[in-house]
Amino acid sequence: MTDPVYRTILLFDIEQFGSRDDVEQAYLRRVLYDVVDATLVAATVDETTALRADRGDSVMELIDTQVSVPALVKTLLTETPSLLHSKNRLLASSARIRLRIVLSSGYVAVDELDGWVGSDLNHAVRLLDSEVLRDALKQRDGDCVLCVSDGVYDGVVRHGPLGVRPDNFHRVTVDTKEGPTVAWLHGTPPRAGEPTAPCSPPVETAGAGTGAPVSHTSIAGDQYGVSGGTVHGGLHFGRPDRGGLR
């Protein structure tokens, strides 16, 4: 196993991916890649400073600490929603892509099976899959919802960097396997007990219909979901062609 290194952790997940057919899933994955790539470019994340893992319905980015976190937050609040709106405006409502997004940070290592390992990564994934974040997206008309970890909020957001308003974030408590944890949700917090917009029951079948080779990614010894690819080698940075994984 490589030594853990400190990285900014950025996660994107497609809502209701498992309820779509194979053609729709393949299309949504292309859109997801377009949005993630454009977000990183807008945040001036050089391709040599980010490492990507593909989980079919989700994308994980490990970003070098030299990249500005305030710039990332601002981009996720402005450019990413705009990119999604541009993609969705000409689509039928049933074909819209909507995203849950988490921005966190922490130590991550690569194990002998090329899996990403670390309790900080576990924590970020728990936030991404939390009912709080799912409910927040269901209750909104927009195309995405952003959640930041307590560490990112305390270290960056609460200081109000240019383009970021701390009072637009709300403290939430997220129940995880490891116990309750604090995070910060952008926008109005989900209203407890209020009916959410009708939708098909989520079936998180990551990687279905994508044609990507399927393998399992281990996270701190706890296998998590199905991955559409693996990370090869250590935590080095740099991206191959779009046809492969970063």
C-alpha positions in Angstrom: 0.0 0.0 0.0 1.2 3.5 -0.8 1.6 6.1 2.0 -1.5 8.1 2.5 -1.4 11.6 0.9 -3.6 14.6 1.6 -6.0 15.5 -1.2 -9.1 17.4 -1.9 -11.9 14.9 -2.6 -14.6 15.8 -5.1 -17.5 13.4 -5.8 -20.3 13.5 -8.3 -23.3 11.0 -8.4 -26.1 10.8 -10.9 -29.6 10.7 -9.4 -31.9 7.8 -10.3 -29.2 6.2 -12.5 -30.3 2.6 -11.9 -33.9 3.4 -13.1 -32.7 4.3 -16.6 -32.3 1.9 -19.5 -28.9 1.0 -21.0 -29.0 3.7 -23.7 -30.0 6.4 -21.2 -27.2 5.3 -18.8 -24.6 5.5 -21.5 -25.8 9.0 -22.5 -25.9 10.2 -18.9 -22.3 8.9 -18.3 -21.1 11.0 -21.3 -22.9 14.1 -19.9 -21.4 13.4 -16.5 -17.9 13.3 -17.9 -18.5 16.5 -19.9 -19.8 18.3 -16.8 -16.9 17.1 -14.5 -14.3 17.9 -17.1 -15.7 21.4 -17.7 -16.0 22.0 -14.0 -12.3 21.2 -13.4 -11.3 23.4 -16.3 -13.3 26.3 -15.0 -11.7 25.8 -11.5 -8.3 25.9 -13.2 -7.5 22.3 -12.1 -4.7 21.2 -14.4 -5.0 17.7 -15.8 -1.8 16.7 -14.1 -3.1 17.5 -10.6 -6.2 15.3 -10.5 -6.8 11.6 -10.4 -10.1 10.0 -11.4 -12.0 6.8 -10.4 -15.1 5.8 -12.3 -17.9 4.0 -10.5 -20.4 3.9 -13.4 -23.0 6.3 -12.0 -20.4 8.3 -10.1 -17.1 10.0 -10.5 -14.4 10.5 -7.8 -11.7 13.1 -8.2 -8.6 13.3 -6.0 -7.2 16.8 -6.5 -3.7 18.0 -5.5 -3.6 20.5 -2.6 -2.0 23.1 -4.8 -5.4 23.6 -6.4 -7.4 26.5 -4.8 -10.3 25.1 -2.8 -12.1 28.5 -2.8 -12.0 28.4 -6.6 -13.4 24.9 -6.6 -16.3 25.9 -4.2 -17.1 29.0 -6.3 -17.1 26.9 -9.5 -19.4 24.2 -8.1 -21.8 27.0 -7.0 -21.8 28.8 -10.3 -20.3 27.1 -13.3 -21.5 23.5 -12.6 -25.2 24.4 -12.3 -24.9 26.5 -15.5 -23.3 23.6 -17.3 -26.1 21.2 -16.2 -28.8 23.7 -17.2 -27.3 24.0 -20.6 -27.3 20.2 -21.0 -30.9 19.8 -19.6 -32.7 22.7 -21.2 -33.3 20.8 -24.5 -34.1 17.5 -22.9 -37.4 16.0 -21.8 -37.8 16.1 -18.0 -37.5 12.3 -17.9 -34.0 12.5 -19.5 -32.6 15.2 -17.2 -29.3 14.6 -15.4 -29.3 15.7 -11.8 -26.3 15.4 -9.6 -25.4 15.1 -5.9 -22.0 16.7 -5.3 -19.7 16.4 -2.3 -16.5 18.4 -1.6 -14.3 17.1 1.2 -10.6 16.5 2.0 -8.4 14.1 3.7 -5.8 11.4 3.5 -6.1 8.7 0.8 -3.8 5.7 0.0 -3.8 3.1 -2.8 -3.8 -0.5 -1.8 -2.3 -3.5 -3.5 -5.6 -4.1 -5.5 -5.4 -0.5 -6.8 -8.3 0.5 -4.5 -8.5 3.8 -2.9 -8.3 3.5 0.9 -8.9 5.9 3.7 -11.5 6.8 6.4 -11.6 10.4 5.0 -12.7 9.0 1.7 -15.2 6.7 3.4 -16.6 9.8 5.1 -17.0 11.7 1.8 -18.8 8.7 0.2 -21.1 8.4 3.2 -22.1 12.1 2.7 -22.7 11.5 -1.1 -25.1 8.5 -0.4 -26.8 10.1 2.6 -30.6 10.5 2.8 -30.1 14.1 3.7 -28.4 14.8 0.4 -30.8 12.7 -1.6 -33.8 14.4 0.0 -32.4 17.8 -0.6 -32.1 17.1 -4.4 -35.6 15.6 -4.6 -37.0 18.8 -3.0 -35.4 21.2 -5.4 -36.1 22.3 -8.9 -32.5 22.7 -9.7 -30.2 20.2 -11.4 -27.7 19.6 -8.5 -27.1 20.0 -4.8 -23.7 20.6 -3.1 -22.6 19.3 0.3 -19.3 20.2 1.9 -17.6 18.5 4.8 -17.3 20.2 8.1 -13.5 20.6 7.5 -14.1 22.3 4.1 -16.7 24.6 5.6 -14.6 25.5 8.6 -11.4 26.0 6.7 -12.8 27.7 3.6 -16.5 28.5 3.3 -17.1 30.2 6.6 -14.5 32.8 5.7 -16.5 33.9 2.8 -14.0 33.9 -0.1 -15.0 35.8 -3.2 -18.1 34.4 -4.8 -19.0 32.2 -1.8 -21.6 33.2 0.8 -21.4 31.3 4.1 -25.0 32.1 5.1 -26.2 30.1 2.1 -24.9 26.9 3.7 -26.8 25.1 6.4 -25.5 22.7 9.0 -26.9 19.2 8.8 -26.4 16.0 10.7 -25.8 13.0 8.6 -26.3 9.5 9.9 -23.5 7.1 8.8 -22.3 3.6 9.6 -19.7 5.2 11.8 -22.3 7.4 13.6 -23.7 10.9 13.2 -21.4 13.4 11.4 -21.7 17.1 10.6 -21.8 18.5 7.1 -22.9 21.7 5.4 -25.6 21.8 2.7 -25.9 24.6 0.2 -29.3 26.1 -0.1 -32.4 25.5 1.9 -32.1 22.3 4.1 -34.6 19.4 3.4 -37.9 19.8 5.3 -38.4 16.9 7.5 -41.7 15.0 6.9 -42.5 17.0 3.7 -43.3 14.8 0.7 -40.7 14.8 -2.0 -41.2 14.9 -5.7 -42.5 11.6 -7.1 -39.8 9.5 -8.7 -38.9 5.9 -9.3 -37.3 4.0 -6.4 -33.6 4.5 -6.6 -31.7 1.4 -7.7 -28.0 2.2 -7.5 -26.7 -0.2 -10.1 -23.4 1.5 -10.8 -21.8 0.7 -14.2 -24.9 -1.0 -15.7 -25.1 -0.8 -19.4 -21.9 1.2 -19.8 -19.8 -1.5 -21.4 -17.0 -0.6 -19.0 -15.0 -3.4 -17.4 -16.5 -4.1 -14.0 -14.3 -4.4 -10.9 -14.7 -3.8 -7.2 -13.1 -0.9 -5.4 -12.2 -1.4 -1.8 -12.4 1.6 0.6 -10.7 1.1 3.9 -11.3 -2.6 3.8 -15.1 -2.2 3.2 -16.0 -3.0 -0.4 -18.2 -0.2 -1.6 -20.3 -0.6 -4.7 -19.2 -1.5 -8.2 -16.6 0.3 -10.0 -16.4 0.9 -13.8 -12.6 0.9 -13.6 -9.7 1.0 -11.2 -6.8 3.2 -10.5 -3.4 1.8 -11.6 -0.2 2.4 -9.7 0.2 4.8 -6.9 -1.4 8.2 -6.3 0.3 9.8 -9.2 -1.5 12.4 -11.2 -2.2 12.9 -14.9 -4.9 11.9 -17.3 -4.9 9.5 -20.2 -7.1 10.0 -23.3 -10.9 10.3 -22.7 -11.3 6.7 -23.7 -9.6 5.5 -20.5 -9.7 6.2 -16.8 -7.6 8.9 -15.2 
